[in-house]
Amino acid sequence: MTLTREEIILYLQDEAGQKNLLNRANQVRKKHLGNEVHLRGLIEFSNICRNNCLYCGIRKDNPALHRYRMSSEELVDTARKAAEMGFKTIVMQSGEDMWFDQKIMCDIIEQIKKFEVAVTLSIGERSFADYKAFREAGADRYLMRIETTDKELYHQLDPQMSWQHRYECLLMIKELGYELGSGIMVGLPGQTIESIADDLLFLDNLGIDMAGIGPFIPHPQTPLKNEAGGTLDLALRTMATMRLLMPDINIPATTAMESLHPQGRIMALQSGANVVMPNVTEGEYRKLYELYPGKICVDDTPLHCKSCIGMKILAIGRKIGEGYGGHNGKLPQTKK
């Protein structure tokens, strides 16, 4: 659907018309994608990060955080268990931990592909050579949020980082044939409705396959601890507007939304979302990967998480997707 910048701004601003917007987005999702909700098993395998983003709980200069890094064996074993639970996609997410170099990551990817799953990476900015090697090892998808297209705001929030370089990384990933996922954070200090509208148009022009919307939730161990944070309503309106703009892409019901409301993910699924990423990380690691406070399900087991969200999905009349859930029916390059 073609939306002008002005129309997007009106949707984002219209609190009174929110219910109609969310219902419309839900109908667009149903028309283009049906009633399937695709589950992706999320493994948070390291909270070590070389960056210092002001909003992030695992930023390099947070001395209060207990750091961890899974071994390659732990990571592969966690993926195996997730595959045995029925997940058709494994999402590997971490801080920008450069211990996981090209060789180590390629070995991990090749081992996990033996489980006949799609592999998604969310490990940040790397070189073209790294992205190419990961793709050749079997990685199918790559997630990397742009966070904001307001370059001045980006550089305020992400010191020592370059918006242009991040954008170039997204282009590299797309060029190499990954399914590309990106997204933004809503409610950042200094962010405007106009800026969010520009973000959505940027994602549309980039031709992404998946996009996530996350509300900004201030972390008490970051420089932004006293900021107001984003609201669930604005995050939902942003996500719903994105569904109207990009009718057939994959949109996750993000965990951060449920940190703001007990039914946050279900509300998102009823407002245009069609993907959920249950956490399959085990033990203490679940608590230690704290990008924001109030993270849900930190004391649950992976199996409980999967069955819990599964029952909620069925309760709203949706069904669990059985395939790999690629954009436009793309299939993963499964390694035999």
Secondary structure, DSSP 8 states (H G I E B T S, - for coil): ----HHHHHHHHH-STTHHHHHHHHHHHHHHHHTTEEEE-EEEEEE---S---TT-TT-TT-TTS---B--HHHHHHHHHHHHHTT-SEEEEEES--TTS-HHHHHHHHHHHHTT--EEEEE-----HHHHHHHHHHT--EEE---B-S-HHHHHHHSTT--HHHHHHHHHHHHHTT-EEEEEEEES-TT--HHHHHHHHHHHHHHT-SEEEEEE----TTSTTTTS----HHHHHHHHHHHHHHSTTSB-B--HHHHHHSTTHHHHHHTTT--EE--B---TTHHHH--SSSS-TTTTS-HHHHHHHHHHHHHHTT-EE--S---GGG-------
